[in-house]
C-alpha cells in the first residue's frame, strides 16, 4: 500500500481530531473552531474522489464519537463534515463566488437544524431541561424559585424565536466558513475567485423591503415574526458593511474596525441604528456602488 496516496486523507483526519480536542478541552476557542472545522474537508474534496472524502468523514466521526461522545461523532457527520463536503463540492463544480457563499450559508442552516432535531429527538438533549438544570445547580435555595420562574417565563419566547436565532447564527457561521475556506484554498495554490469584500456587500432592496412590510403586518404569526427578525438581521449586515466601508476609506488599520465591533456588542442602540442605515443604503446607495441593484 502506498502511504503517500493517503497523505491528504490522513492529514484531514488529524486536523479534525485536533480541532475537536481544542473545542472539547478549551471551550473558550469554540467559536474559532466552528469556523475552522469544515476547512480541511473543503480542501480534501478538491483533492480526492467523493467516496474517499465520505470515508474520511466517517472515520473521523467514529474516532470523535469514541473519544468525545456520540454528540461529537454526530457533529462530525452532519455538522462540519456535511458543511465542508457541500462547500467543497460547490467550489469544485465551479459555482460563482456568490452562489458558493449562499450555498455555504444554506448548508450551515441545514446542518445546525439537523443537529438540533437529532440531539432533541434521539439523544434527548433538550434546551429547556438544560437551562432548568443549570438554574438548579447554580441558584441557592432562597432565590431558586424566583430565578426558575424568571427563566421559565423567557423559555417560551426563546422557543418561539429559535428558528430566527438559528438562521442568524448559521448565516454568520456560514459566511466565515466560506471566506476562510476560500482563503485557505487560494493559499494552497487553487486559483479560485473569492466573493467581494464584506464592506461592498448589498442586499436586494425590493425583495427585502417588501418582505419586511408583509412580515410586520403578519407579525402575530410565529413564522412571519421569525422572518421579520431574520430580515432585520440582513439589513443590519448591510448597515454594518456601510460602516466598515467608510472606516476603510479613512484608514487601513484594523484597530478602528475592532473598536467598532466592540462598541456594537456593548451598546444595544447601535445595532438598531445599523439596521436603519442598512435600509437607507438599500434605497439611496450611500456607497455609490455601480453594481448595486436599483
C-alpha positions as CSV (number, residue, x, y, z in Angstrom):
1,X,0.0,0.0,0.0
2,X,1.3,3.4,-1.0
3,X,1.0,5.6,2.1
4,X,1.7,8.8,0.2
5,X,-1.6,8.2,-1.7
6,X,-3.5,8.6,1.5
7,X,-1.4,11.6,2.8
8,X,-4.1,14.2,2.4
9,X,-6.8,11.9,3.9
10,X,-4.7,11.2,6.9
11,X,-3.9,14.9,7.4
12,X,-7.6,15.7,7.2
13,X,-8.4,13.2,9.9
14,X,-5.6,14.5,12.2
15,X,-6.7,18.1,11.7
16,X,-10.3,17.3,12.5
17,X,-9.3,15.4,15.7
18,X,-7.0,18.2,16.8
19,X,-9.7,20.8,16.3
20,X,-12.2,18.7,18.2
21,X,-9.7,18.4,21.1
22,X,-9.3,22.2,21.2
23,X,-13.1,22.6,21.2
24,X,-13.5,19.9,23.9
25,X,-10.7,21.0,26.3
26,X,-10.5,24.7,25.5
27,X,-14.2,25.8,25.0
28,X,-13.1,29.4,25.0
29,X,-11.9,28.8,21.4
30,X,-15.2,27.0,20.4
31,X,-16.2,29.9,18.1
32,X,-12.9,29.8,16.2
33,X,-13.1,26.0,15.9
34,X,-16.7,26.2,14.5
35,X,-15.3,28.5,11.7
36,X,-12.2,26.3,11.0
37,X,-13.8,22.8,11.3
38,X,-15.1,22.5,7.7
39,X,-11.9,23.8,6.1
40,X,-9.9,20.5,6.0
41,X,-12.9,18.8,4.4
42,X,-13.4,21.5,1.8
43,X,-9.7,21.1,0.8
44,X,-9.9,17.3,0.7
45,X,-12.9,17.5,-1.7
46,X,-10.7,19.3,-4.2
47,X,-8.0,16.6,-3.9
48,X,-9.9,13.3,-3.7
49,X,-12.9,11.5,-5.1
50,X,-16.2,11.6,-3.3
51,X,-16.0,8.1,-2.0
52,X,-12.7,8.7,-0.2
53,X,-14.0,12.0,1.3
54,X,-17.1,10.3,2.7
55,X,-14.8,7.5,4.2
56,X,-12.6,10.1,5.8
57,X,-15.6,11.9,7.4
58,X,-16.9,8.5,8.6
59,X,-13.5,7.5,10.2
60,X,-13.2,10.9,11.9
61,X,-16.8,10.6,13.2
62,X,-16.0,7.2,14.7
63,X,-12.9,8.5,16.4
64,X,-14.6,11.6,17.7
65,X,-17.5,9.6,18.9
66,X,-15.2,7.2,20.8
67,X,-13.1,10.0,22.3
68,X,-15.6,12.7,22.9
69,X,-19.0,11.2,23.0
70,X,-21.9,10.4,20.5
71,X,-22.8,14.1,20.0
72,X,-19.4,14.9,18.7
73,X,-19.5,12.0,16.4
74,X,-22.8,13.2,15.2
75,X,-21.4,16.7,14.6
76,X,-18.6,15.3,12.6
77,X,-21.1,13.7,10.1
78,X,-24.0,16.1,9.8
79,X,-22.2,19.1,11.3
80,X,-18.9,20.4,9.9
81,X,-18.4,17.2,7.8
82,X,-21.6,17.9,5.8
83,X,-20.9,21.6,5.6
84,X,-17.3,21.1,4.4
85,X,-18.5,18.5,1.9
86,X,-21.1,20.8,0.4
87,X,-18.9,23.9,0.3
88,X,-16.1,21.9,-1.2
89,X,-18.3,20.5,-4.0
90,X,-19.7,23.9,-4.7
91,X,-16.2,25.1,-5.3
92,X,-15.2,22.0,-7.3
93,X,-18.3,22.3,-9.6
94,X,-17.3,25.9,-10.4
95,X,-20.2,27.7,-8.9
96,X,-19.9,31.5,-8.9
97,X,-18.5,33.0,-5.7
98,X,-21.9,34.5,-4.8
99,X,-23.7,31.2,-5.3
100,X,-21.0,29.4,-3.3
101,X,-21.4,31.8,-0.5
102,X,-25.2,31.3,-0.5
103,X,-24.7,27.5,-0.6
104,X,-22.4,27.8,2.4
105,X,-25.0,29.6,4.5
106,X,-27.8,27.2,3.5
107,X,-25.6,24.2,4.3
108,X,-24.9,25.5,7.8
109,X,-28.6,26.2,8.4
110,X,-29.5,22.7,7.3
111,X,-26.6,21.2,9.3
112,X,-27.5,23.1,12.5
113,X,-31.2,22.3,12.2
114,X,-30.4,18.6,11.8
115,X,-28.1,18.6,14.8
116,X,-30.8,20.2,17.0
117,X,-33.5,17.9,15.8
118,X,-31.4,14.7,16.3
119,X,-30.0,15.9,19.6
120,X,-33.5,16.5,20.9
121,X,-35.4,13.5,19.4
122,X,-32.7,10.8,19.6
123,X,-30.1,11.9,22.2
124,X,-32.6,13.6,24.5
125,X,-30.6,16.9,24.8
126,X,-33.3,19.5,25.4
127,X,-32.7,23.2,25.7
128,X,-35.4,23.8,28.3
129,X,-34.2,21.0,30.6
130,X,-30.6,22.1,30.2
131,X,-31.5,25.7,31.3
132,X,-33.6,24.4,34.2
133,X,-30.8,22.0,35.4
134,X,-28.3,24.9,35.2
135,X,-30.7,27.0,37.4
136,X,-30.9,24.3,40.0
137,X,-27.2,23.8,40.1
138,X,-26.2,27.5,40.4
139,X,-29.0,29.1,42.4
140,X,-29.3,29.0,46.1
141,X,-32.4,27.6,47.9
142,X,-33.5,31.1,48.7
143,X,-33.6,32.5,45.2
144,X,-34.0,29.3,43.2
145,X,-37.8,29.6,43.0
146,X,-37.9,33.2,41.8
147,X,-35.0,32.5,39.4
148,X,-36.7,29.5,37.9
149,X,-39.9,31.5,37.4
150,X,-37.9,34.2,35.6
151,X,-36.1,31.7,33.4
152,X,-39.3,29.7,32.6
153,X,-41.0,33.0,31.6
154,X,-38.3,33.5,29.0
155,X,-38.2,29.9,27.6
156,X,-41.5,30.3,25.7
157,X,-40.3,33.4,23.9
158,X,-36.9,31.9,23.2
159,X,-38.5,28.7,21.8
160,X,-40.7,30.9,19.6
161,X,-37.8,32.8,18.0
162,X,-35.5,29.8,17.9
163,X,-35.8,29.4,14.1
164,X,-34.7,33.0,13.6
165,X,-31.8,32.7,16.1
166,X,-30.7,29.5,14.4
167,X,-30.9,31.2,11.0
168,X,-28.9,34.2,12.2
169,X,-26.2,32.2,13.9
170,X,-25.9,29.8,10.9
171,X,-25.7,32.7,8.5
172,X,-22.8,34.3,10.4
173,X,-21.0,30.9,10.7
174,X,-21.6,30.1,7.0
175,X,-20.2,33.5,5.9
176,X,-17.0,32.8,7.9
177,X,-16.8,29.2,6.7
178,X,-16.9,30.4,3.1
179,X,-14.4,33.2,3.4
180,X,-11.9,31.1,5.5
181,X,-12.2,28.1,3.2
182,X,-11.8,30.2,0.0
183,X,-8.8,32.0,1.5
184,X,-7.2,28.6,2.5
185,X,-7.8,27.1,-0.9
186,X,-6.0,30.1,-2.5
187,X,-3.2,29.7,0.0
188,X,-2.8,26.0,-1.1
189,X,-2.5,27.1,-4.8
190,X,-6.0,26.7,-6.1
191,X,-6.9,29.6,-8.4
192,X,-10.4,30.4,-7.2
193,X,-12.3,33.7,-7.2
194,X,-13.5,35.0,-3.8
195,X,-16.7,36.9,-3.5
196,X,-16.4,40.7,-3.0
197,X,-15.2,42.2,0.3
198,X,-17.8,42.4,3.0
199,X,-17.7,46.2,3.1
200,X,-19.1,46.2,-0.5
201,X,-22.0,43.8,0.2
202,X,-25.6,44.9,-0.5
203,X,-29.0,43.2,-0.3
204,X,-31.7,43.3,-3.0
205,X,-33.8,46.2,-1.8
206,X,-37.2,45.3,-3.3
207,X,-37.5,41.7,-2.0
208,X,-36.1,42.7,1.4
209,X,-38.3,45.8,1.8
210,X,-41.5,44.1,0.6
211,X,-40.9,41.1,2.8
212,X,-40.3,43.3,5.8
213,X,-43.6,45.1,5.2
214,X,-45.6,41.8,4.8
215,X,-43.9,40.3,7.9
216,X,-44.7,43.3,10.0
217,X,-48.4,43.2,9.1
218,X,-48.4,39.4,10.0
219,X,-46.0,39.6,12.9
220,X,-48.5,37.8,15.2
221,X,-47.9,34.7,13.2
222,X,-44.8,32.9,14.6
223,X,-43.5,32.2,11.1
224,X,-43.6,35.8,9.9
225,X,-42.3,37.0,13.3
226,X,-39.2,34.9,12.8
227,X,-39.0,36.0,9.2
228,X,-39.1,39.6,10.4
229,X,-36.2,39.1,12.8
230,X,-34.1,37.5,10.0
231,X,-34.8,40.3,7.5
232,X,-33.8,42.9,10.0
233,X,-30.6,40.9,10.5
234,X,-29.9,41.1,6.8
235,X,-30.5,44.9,6.9
236,X,-28.1,45.0,9.9
237,X,-25.5,43.2,7.8
238,X,-25.8,45.9,5.1
239,X,-25.6,48.7,7.7
240,X,-22.5,47.1,9.2
241,X,-21.0,46.8,5.7
242,X,-21.6,50.5,5.2
243,X,-19.9,51.3,8.5
244,X,-16.9,49.1,7.5
245,X,-16.8,50.8,4.1
246,X,-16.4,54.3,5.5
247,X,-13.9,53.2,8.2
248,X,-11.8,51.5,5.5
249,X,-12.0,54.7,3.4
250,X,-10.4,56.6,6.3
251,X,-7.8,54.1,7.5
252,X,-6.2,50.8,6.7
253,X,-5.8,49.9,10.3
254,X,-7.8,47.1,11.9
255,X,-8.0,48.8,15.3
256,X,-10.9,51.2,14.4
257,X,-12.8,48.2,13.0
258,X,-12.2,46.1,16.1
259,X,-13.2,49.1,18.3
260,X,-16.4,49.5,16.2
261,X,-17.3,45.8,16.7
262,X,-16.7,46.1,20.4
263,X,-19.0,49.2,20.6
264,X,-21.7,47.4,18.6
265,X,-21.6,44.5,21.1
266,X,-21.9,46.6,24.2
267,X,-24.3,49.3,23.1
268,X,-27.8,47.9,22.2
269,X,-28.9,51.1,20.3
270,X,-26.0,50.8,17.8
271,X,-27.3,47.6,16.1
272,X,-30.7,49.3,15.7
273,X,-29.0,52.3,14.1
274,X,-27.2,50.0,11.7
275,X,-30.4,48.3,10.7
276,X,-31.8,51.7,9.7
277,X,-28.5,52.6,8.0
278,X,-28.8,49.3,6.0
279,X,-32.3,50.2,4.7
280,X,-31.1,53.7,3.8
281,X,-28.2,52.3,1.9
282,X,-30.5,49.9,0.1
283,X,-32.6,52.8,-1.3
284,X,-30.1,55.7,-1.5
285,X,-26.8,53.8,-2.3
286,X,-24.7,55.7,0.2
287,X,-21.5,54.0,-1.0
288,X,-22.3,54.9,-4.7
289,X,-21.8,51.3,-5.9
290,X,-22.4,50.9,-9.6
291,X,-23.4,47.2,-9.3
292,X,-25.9,47.8,-6.5
293,X,-29.4,46.8,-7.9
294,X,-31.9,49.5,-8.4
